């Protein structure tokens, strides 16, 4: 009987080893400054889209609701404590833009002007709440870009009506990935995703050809505009990052271009998330030393528990006999 128990535990251990996947979801270390920078950029995108859709009540109200996810009462209260005058001006500008939504005979030019004025105030908010040294910190800027790209995945998933979370790379269909240039990656280099930074963007050539139907046009607009914003933020990063990171930044820049093309072509959610998780994130991790929260997958836990059980049972056998 004891031998059967030991054998069963060994089988569990073996199965666990076989099913330990080398790629886990990216959970990046949180940074409040990066979060705020991303939120401000995301709010600016939505304010622009509110103005662009000001004559369409349904679309503009969608973007208003989305903008409120990025900037709410708590954010305004924090700003009020630091600069009450700026907080009041910002509150007025937000209300002025919101109030135009759904109005009859709205002049799009006026809406655009109000959006521009609002975004100018948001730039002041960033300067007020985040010091210049932090704004010029490559790590903080990288994390802010990663946050914006995460929202791109959320919005694109909503746009195509995806039933999976595009922000979780565990949901990727790895078998669909073209490995035309896989020679640049060793079979064991997947550990920690650091080895993936060596992959060339050309290996994405086999990922095209699949398209999606847009079921939420407003979310699609946000995904497109946020991708453009991420590229603009990346250009700023390029100007401040150490020269030693240039090879990684080149790959990130190429991948961002591929991401914009993929979203513009309405490619599958799998293709879009693969660009972010396999070509952008790894180069941020390796090139700019962006920290990832360690993950502890269940299969490894099963393996460890099985081996511990085997050892305990083996030691207990003499006493039982």
PyMOL commands that set and color helices and strands:
alter all, ss='L'
color gray80, all
select helices_A, chain A and resi 2-19+32-52+57-70+73-82+84-100+108-129+132-135+138-159+169-171+174-176+182-184+191-193+195-198+201-207+217-240+243-264+269-287+298-320
alter helices_A, ss='H'
color red, helices_A
deselect
rebuild
show_as cartoon
